C-alpha cells in the first residue's frame, strides 16, 4: 500500500510544530507590534493573542485526531463537504505553499544578510544566494528522511533557547524593565484604544500561523491520538512561552530607549559582544529549521494530492524508504524559480505576501467549517464561534486579491466535475 510510514515521535512532532511557527519573524514581530500600536498596546496584545489563538489550535487538533491523513486540511474538506472540496482546497494549498515558502525564505535570507558580518562580505544579490542555499538545504534534509530533518529541528529549538538567553545576558536588566513595563501597561488600560489593540493583534496573529502544518504529518505520527494531543499541547505551551519571553524583552528594550522597530529591529540586541557571531549563527539555524518544517508540510500535501490523483500521479510516489522524493524535488524547482522571480521583482514580494494572506483566509475558514460540520455539540459550536472570532484578525488583510484563492476553488470544483463526468461516461460505456 502507498502509505507513509509512522516515524514521527512526540518529541519530533513538538519540534516540527515549534519550527513551523517560529522562524524569520522571531526578532521582527516584537518590534513590528510596538510600531503598529505602541508599547502599551503591544504589551497587552501578546497575552490576548495567545488566548485568542486557542480555538484555532483546538480546531486543527480535533481534525488531526479525526483524520490522520497527509492531505491535511484538503482531506478534511473532502470528508466534510464532498470530494470536490478536497480538489478545490488542494489547489489553494498548493498555491499557498508555492508562494509562501519562497516569500518566507527570501524574507529570512534578507534578514540574515542584515547580519553585520554578511552585510559586509556579500553583494546585493546575496539574498538570492542565501535563499537558494536555504531551500536546497531544507529539501536535502527532508530527502534524507525524517530523522535528519528532525535533528535540525531539535538543534533549532536549543538554538532558540540559547539565543533568548544570550539576548537577556547581552542586555543587562532588560527583563526587569520588561516586567515593569507590563505592570505599567496593566495600570493604564484606559489609555489603550480598541483600535490600537486590534492593530497589534492583527500583526501578532501571524506568530501563531502554522498549526495547519501539523495536519500534514498526522499520518506519520506514532502513538496515535494520545501522541497527537501531547504534540499540540506541548507545542502550544512552548511557543507561547517563547513569545512571552520575547514580548518581555521587547517591552524592556523599548523602555530602555533602544530602537527595536522594524522587521530587523531586534538585531540591535544581539550585537556588541564577542559572542555575537555565535548568536548570528543561531539565528541562521532557526531560519533554516523554519523553512525545513514548511518544506516537509508542502511535500506531504503534494504527495497526498498525487496519491489521490488530484495532481499528477507521479507526485504520489514514495521511495523504498517511504519518502516522497518526487514531490520534494518537484517543489524545490518551483521554489527556486519563484525565488528568482521575487528577487528580480517579476513577482513583487508584497504581492506574494498579499496573495498568501488571502489564501490563509480561505483555508482557515474552510478548516473551521469542516470542524463545525463534524462537531455539532454545544462545545463544538462554541469552539466554532470562537475560531471565527480568532480568524477575524486575518480579515484585516482582506483585499481584491481574495479573488485568487476563490478562483482556485472554482477551478478545483470545475475540474472535479469534469473528471466525474468522464468517469461516469466510462462506467456507462
HELIX and SHEET records of a PDB file:
HELIX    1   1 UNK A   10  UNK A   21  1                                  12    
HELIX    2   2 UNK A   29  UNK A   37  1                                   9    
HELIX    3   3 UNK A   39  UNK A   52  1                                  14    
HELIX    4   4 UNK A   54  UNK A   66  1                                  13    
HELIX    5   5 UNK A   73  UNK A   80  1                                   8    
HELIX    6   6 UNK A   83  UNK A  113  1                                  31    
HELIX    7   7 UNK A  116  UNK A  121  1                                   6    
HELIX    8   8 UNK A  126  UNK A  143  1                                  18    
HELIX    9   9 UNK A  146  UNK A  170  1                                  25    
HELIX   10  10 UNK A  174  UNK A  186  1                                  13    
HELIX   11  11 UNK A  189  UNK A  191  5                                   3    
HELIX   12  12 UNK A  194  UNK A  204  1                                  11    
HELIX   13  13 UNK A  205  UNK A  208  5                                   4    
HELIX   14  14 UNK A  212  UNK A  215  1                                   4    
HELIX   15  15 UNK A  218  UNK A  220  5                                   3    
HELIX   16  16 UNK A  224  UNK A  255  1                                  32    
HELIX   17  17 UNK A  265  UNK A  269  5                                   5    
HELIX   18  18 UNK A  276  UNK A  307  1                                  32    
HELIX   19  19 UNK A  313  UNK A  316  5                                   4    
HELIX   20  20 UNK A  325  UNK A  344  1                                  20    
HELIX   21  21 UNK A  349  UNK A  374  1                                  26    
HELIX   22  22 UNK A  378  UNK A  391  1                                  14    
HELIX   23  23 UNK A  392  UNK A  397  5                                   6    
HELIX   24  24 UNK A  402  UNK A  428  1                                  27    
END                                                                             
